[in-house]
Amino acid sequence: MAHSDDQLRALARARYETGRWRRTAGPALLALCVTALALALGAPVALTLSLGAGVCVVAILAVHRGQGWDRGVVPGVLAGGLVGAAALLVERVDACCAGQDSAACVTACIVGGGLAGGFLVWGVLRSPSERRRRMLLSGGILAATTASMGCAVGGAVGLGGMLVALAALTAPALLWRPTRA
């Protein structure tokens, strides 16, 4: 049976969109795994579930959108997940964290935020893409949100320190414009 041009276009478009949505499964699963890890390490349940849902939705939308937004999803979720996990592990080891705002938890969040920002900038600068800003923005937003699952144990100071350290390292890269030779 022969298809008309319109039917072929519609079929091609449907398959294209199906492929784009299928591409979002990996990052969504990664976001769910990071959320499960944070819960397993003792992160606050309600906060972690709501942040995890937000990370999952943003990851899906960024990957589906493409155009550079997708390139920052996996590095952002991984970097943020490592920062959050480090803060939660420090909380388990250091009993002082139970009172929040302890030096060990706050330090883990600040150092982790700086390392996450450095990791994202390093990945962006190695990227040949002209859409580096989008990659850095999506990665930074996802890293900050994911790290917040664990840095919540450090209280407002831990969260704020992580955000400032992350922003301090990523903001210059957002403003940087490569010169053309």
C-alpha positions, 0 to 999 in steps of 0.5 A: 500500500502506497502512502501519500506524502502527507502520511509519510511526513506524519509517520516520520514526525511521529517516529522522530518525536517518539525517539526524542521522548525515548532519549529522555529515559536515561537521564530520568532514570539517573535522576530517580537513582540519585533521589533514591541514593539520597533517601537511602543515605538519610536525606529528609524525605519530603524535601528529597522527594519534591526536589527529586521530582523537580530534577526528573522533570527538568532533566526530561524537558531539557533532554527533549528540548535539545539545543544544548540544554540536554548536554548539561543534564548528566554532568549536572545530576552527577555533580550535584548527586556527588555533592549531596551524597558527600554531605549526607555521608559527613552527616552520618560520620559526624554526629555534630551534624544532627544540630545542623549548621555544623562545620563539617556539613557546611564545609562538605557542601561548600567544597562540594559546590565548588568542585561541582562548579569546576567539573561543569565548567571543565566539561563545558570548556571541553565541549565543541558546542556553540551552545555552551551557555545552555549546557552550563545553565542546565547543568548548574541548575540541576547540580544545585537542585540535586545537591540540595537534597543532601546539603539540606542537612547543613541547614541554610548555611550549607545550602547557601554556601554550596550555591555561592561556591557553585555560582562563583565557579560557573558565572565567569564561564557564562560571561566568557566569550571565546575570541575568534582567531 
